[in-house]
Amino acid sequence: MSEKVTSFVPIQLGTFRYIYLLVTWNDFITPIREELKKQADPFGEILGLKGTVVQAFRTMSSGTFQEVVGKNWDTATRKRMEADQDPFMLVIDQDFQAFDPSQHPWGVIWFSDFWKNTDSIYRLFAALARKTQEDEDVFAYLRSVAEKSTVGKWGKLASYVELKPKLFGISIDVGAILEDLTQDRSSM
């Protein structure tokens, strides 16, 4: 399912397993934003009744961004949200109004370093939709990708990943997910 809204506050989990919030704060037209615009509805369609992808109407993006940033984030995550120029995706499994990042699981997927791979956004959305449809734990998947990216040949990606064991969430650069998806395909 996919929706466009004027506010994230009334978004409820209901019978969905996950809510995927596409968060922007400005009206700049970029290749990332254009690709997200093209792929959001197909992502929502594949999620079906297991999840929903929610984004603000263009003119409401600044307000919904403030709703997200206004949550109880740790300092580093809040700073990155405020500094990033590109959209990011917040994954939650709670009603938005009740969601507290210090109490509930969450994932943030940063699109800021995605400018070289905008044509691969569909792969990210397809993987998340498949995991959601198959009742897999998306947070566990994101955590495993982040953990892989901090060791071995992906060590250089460690600067893009924040593992916060004391908190309930994970922050991951989309490049690590694309690398994981590429490795999965090559091992078949």
C-alpha positions in Angstrom: 0.0 0.0 0.0 1.2 3.6 -0.6 -0.2 6.9 0.6 0.5 10.6 0.3 -0.3 12.6 3.4 -0.2 16.1 4.8 1.1 14.9 8.2 2.7 11.7 9.5 1.1 12.1 12.9 -2.1 10.2 12.1 -0.3 7.3 10.4 -1.2 4.1 12.1 0.2 0.6 11.9 -3.1 -1.1 12.0 -2.8 -4.5 10.4 0.5 -3.6 8.6 3.8 -5.1 9.8 5.9 -2.1 8.9 5.5 1.6 8.0 8.1 2.9 5.5 8.2 6.7 5.7 10.0 8.5 2.8 11.2 11.7 4.4 12.3 14.8 2.6 12.7 18.4 3.8 13.0 20.4 0.6 11.6 20.8 -2.9 14.9 20.3 -4.8 14.6 18.1 -7.8 17.4 15.5 -7.8 17.9 12.2 -9.5 17.4 10.5 -6.1 14.1 12.2 -5.5 12.8 11.6 -9.0 13.6 7.9 -8.7 11.9 7.7 -5.3 8.9 9.3 -6.8 8.8 6.8 -9.7 9.3 3.7 -7.4 7.2 4.6 -4.4 3.9 3.4 -5.8 5.3 0.1 -7.2 6.9 -0.5 -3.8 3.6 0.1 -2.1 1.8 -2.2 -4.5 4.2 -5.1 -3.8 3.9 -4.5 0.0 0.2 -5.1 -0.4 -1.5 -5.3 3.0 1.7 -6.3 4.9 3.2 -2.7 4.8 2.7 0.8 3.7 5.0 3.3 2.2 4.1 6.9 3.2 5.3 10.2 1.8 4.2 13.7 2.2 2.7 15.8 -0.5 5.5 17.9 -2.0 4.4 21.1 -0.2 4.1 19.4 3.1 7.5 17.7 3.1 9.1 20.3 5.4 6.4 19.9 8.0 6.6 16.1 8.0 10.4 16.3 8.2 10.0 18.4 11.4 7.6 15.7 12.8 10.3 13.1 12.3 13.2 15.2 13.6 11.1 16.1 16.6 11.1 12.6 17.9 13.4 11.5 20.7 16.5 10.7 18.6 20.0 10.3 19.8 22.2 13.3 19.0 24.2 11.7 16.1 21.1 10.5 14.2 19.3 13.8 14.7 22.3 15.7 13.4 22.6 13.5 10.3 18.8 14.0 9.6 19.2 17.7 9.8 22.4 17.8 7.8 21.5 15.4 4.9 20.4 17.1 1.7 18.7 14.0 0.3 15.7 12.0 1.4 15.9 9.1 3.8 13.6 6.3 4.7 12.4 5.6 8.3 11.1 2.1 8.9 8.9 1.6 12.0 6.5 -0.9 13.4 4.5 1.4 15.6 1.8 4.1 15.0 3.8 7.2 14.1 2.4 9.3 17.0 3.3 6.7 19.6 6.7 5.9 18.0 9.7 6.8 20.3 13.2 6.0 18.9 14.5 5.4 22.4 11.8 2.8 23.1 10.8 1.1 19.8 12.7 -0.6 16.9 13.5 1.5 13.9 15.6 1.7 10.8 16.9 4.6 8.8 18.1 4.1 5.3 20.1 7.0 4.0 19.9 7.8 0.3 22.5 10.6 0.5 25.3 8.5 -1.1 22.9 6.9 -3.6 23.5 9.4 -6.4 25.7 7.0 -8.4 23.1 4.2 -8.1 19.7 5.8 -8.5 18.6 3.2 -11.1 19.0 0.5 -8.4 16.4 1.9 -5.9 13.9 -0.6 -7.2 16.2 -3.4 -6.0 16.2 -2.0 -2.5 12.4 -1.6 -2.5 11.9 -5.1 -4.0 14.1 -6.7 -1.3 12.3 -4.9 1.5 8.9 -5.7 0.0 9.8 -9.4 -0.3 11.0 -9.6 3.3 7.9 -7.8 4.4 5.6 -10.1 2.4 7.4 -13.2 3.7 7.0 -12.0 7.3 10.8 -11.7 7.8 12.2 -9.3 10.4 13.2 -6.2 8.3 15.1 -4.8 11.3 17.1 -8.0 11.7 17.9 -7.9 7.9 19.1 -4.3 8.2 21.2 -5.1 11.2 22.8 -8.1 9.5 23.7 -5.9 6.5 25.1 -3.2 8.8 27.2 -5.8 10.7 28.6 -7.2 7.4 29.5 -3.7 6.3 31.6 -3.1 9.4 33.9 -6.1 8.8 35.8 -7.7 6.1 36.0 -6.3 2.6 33.2 -3.9 3.4 35.1 -2.2 6.2 35.3 1.0 4.3 31.5 1.3 4.6 31.7 1.3 8.4 31.6 5.1 8.4 28.2 5.0 6.8 26.7 2.6 9.3 25.7 3.4 12.9 25.2 0.4 15.1 23.6 1.5 18.4 23.3 -1.5 20.7 22.0 0.7 23.5 19.2 2.0 21.3 16.5 0.2 19.4 17.4 1.3 15.9 19.8 1.0 13.1 21.0 3.5 10.6 22.4 2.2 7.3 23.6 3.6 4.1 21.8 2.2 1.1 25.1 1.3 -0.6 25.6 -1.5 2.0 22.2 -2.9 1.1 22.9 -2.8 -2.6 26.3 -4.6 -2.0 24.4 -7.2 0.0 21.8 -7.7 -2.8 24.6 -8.0 -5.4 26.3 -10.7 -3.4 23.1 -12.6 -3.0 22.5 -12.6 -6.7 26.1 -13.7 -7.5 25.9 -16.6 -5.1 22.9 -18.2 -6.9 
